[in-house]
């Protein structure tokens, strides 16, 4: 496996390493066949994780077959390179395999997020409020009630949210953009987008409750 060697001395761990992690570091910092075997084993582990993650997220993004498999291979390959490049930064706060797992999940998320925007039907600026009744599971027989609720929600989105919170809410809730894809488009990360969406929902719940909507319509859906 052709992976460029970097200056990977075994790092000074912040905590005592478990035997398995210590062995991973020794093997990857070695030379010759031992290192090549460790790289192949690590790549195999990363690929299995990437494949599971891609299959889990594939249906939401409408990606299947060879296209999805290719994303898994790309994510595993990039994760392997990232791990080797950062090997000297491993401090032992977690097991090496746990650290590697987190790296490959980030790489897969980035790959999937970028791939999402290649679809020609994706629009970030669309605001299809008419799709919300179906997404929220509102009954047609209660149309007069939920139309009043959605009008109140629309007003709250326009008046209570910051411009960036509104952008995130519209993209995720109205347009169905996956969180990872939105993070890529906005140059952010999954945690930051999740926090922004959490804060936006809290503001909207407060606004709806203040206007008498929360108890009747949204408490069980929020």
N, C-alpha and C positions, 0 to 999 in steps of 0.2 A: 504494500500500500504506500503510495508516494505521498508522504507528508513531510514538508520541509522541517528540518530539525531546528529548534531554537535553543537558547541557553536555559534549559530547564533543570536547574539544580533542584533537589528536593527542598521545598520551602520550609522555613522555620514556622512550625504550626503554632497557632494561638492556643490550641488544646491538644492533649495527647491523641495521636491518631489511632483509630482502630486498626487491627491487623490487615483487613482487606484494603482499606484506603492506603495504608503505608505500602502495601505490595503494588497497588496500581501506580503510585508515584515512582517507586523504584523501577518498575518495568518500563514506564513511559520515559523516564530520564536515562534509561540505559541506551546501549547501542546494539546494532546487529539484529540477529534473529529474535532475541527476547523482546526488543522494542517493537519489531514488526508484528509479532504475535499479539502483543498487548494492543497495538493500534487496530488490528483486525478484530479483536474481541470487543474493543470499545466501539468501533464502528457498527458491529453487529447489534450491540445493545442499543445504541442510539437509533439505529434504523428501525428496530422493533418498536421503540417508543414513538418514533415519528409516524410510523404506519398506523399505530393505534390512534394517535391523536388526529391524524388526517381522516381516518375512517369515522371517528366520532364527530368531526366537524363538517365532513363532506356533504351530508344531506342538507344542512342548512344553507350551504353555499352553492348547492347544485353542481358539485364537482364529483365525478366518478371515474372509474376505470384507470387507464394508463395515465391520464392527466393527474389524478389524485396520487397515484403511486410515484410519479415523477416529483411531485412536491415533497413527498416523504423522503425520497432519496436526496433531494437538494437540501432539505432541512437537516438531515443527518450529516451530510458532508460538511455543511457550513458549521454545524455544532462541533464536529470533530476538530476542524481547524481552529475554532474559537477556544476550545478546551486546551489544545496544545499551546496556543499562543498565551493563554492565561494560567498555565499550569503553575507558574511561580507565585501566583496570587492566591492559590488555595491555602486556606489557613486552618482547616480542620474543624470549623464550627459545626459542620455536618459531615456525613459520610461522603466519600468521593462520588459514589454512584448517585446520591441524592443531588449533589451539586451538578453532576453531568446531566441528570434528568431535567433540572431547571433550565440549563443552557439549551438543550434541544427543544424544549417546549417553547422557549422564547423564539428560537430560530424558525420553528414550524409556524408559530403565530404570525411572524413577520412575512414568511413566504405566502401563507394563505391570505393575509391581509392585502398584500400587493397583487396577488392573483385576482382577487375579487374585483378590482377596478379595471380589469381587462374586459369585463363583460360590457357589451355596447349598450345594454338597457339600464345601466346603473346611473342614477342621477342623484347628486348630493343636495341640489337646490330644490327638488320637488317637495311639495307639501300636500299630500293626498289625505286630507282629513276624513274623506268619505270611507276610507278603509278601516278606520278605528272601530266602528260598531262590530265588525266581524272579528277583529283582533281581540276586542274586549269581551266578546261573547254576549252582546246585548240581544235581547229577544225582539223580533220585529213588532210584536204586539205592544211593546212599550216604547215605540218610536218617539212619541211626543215627549216622554220623560228623558230618554237618553240624548235626544237632540238638544234639549235645554242644558243638560250636563256637559255635552261636548262643546257647546257654545261658551259655557263658563270656563271650561278647561282651555279652550283656545284663547280667551281673554287673559287667563292667568299666565299662559305661556308667553304671551306678548308683553305683559306688564310686570310680571314678577321675576322673570329669569334674566340673567345677564346675556349679552349677545352670544357668548360662547356656550353657555348652558342651553340656550335656545337652539343653537346649531346642533349640539349633541342630542338633545331631546328629539328634534325633528328627524335627524338622521336615523336614530335607533328605533324610535317608536313609530313614526309615520312611514319612513322609507325602508325599514327593515334592514339597515346596514349593520352587519356584525361588528361587535365592539372592536375586535382586532383590526378589521379593515378600516374602521374609522380612526383608530389610533395611528395607523400608517398614513392616512390621508392628512391628518392634522399635525403630523410630526410629533406625536405625543407617545404615551405608552398606555398599556391596558389598565394599570392601576389608577392613573390620573383620569382617564376617561370614565372609569367605574365610579370614582369619587365624585366627579362632576355630575354624572347622572344621578347618583344617590342624593346629592345636594339639591338638584333640580326637582326630583320627585318629592323631597321633603317640603320644599317651598310650595309646590303645587298642591300637595295634600293640605297644607296649612291654609292656603287661599281658598280651596274648595270647602274645607270645614268651616271657615269663617263666613261663608255665604250659604251654609246650610245644606251642602251637597254630600259631604263625606259619609254621614251615617246612612243615608238612603241608597246611595249608589256605589260608592267606591271602597268602603272599608274592607270588604272581603277580596277586592281585586288589587289593592295596593300592596 
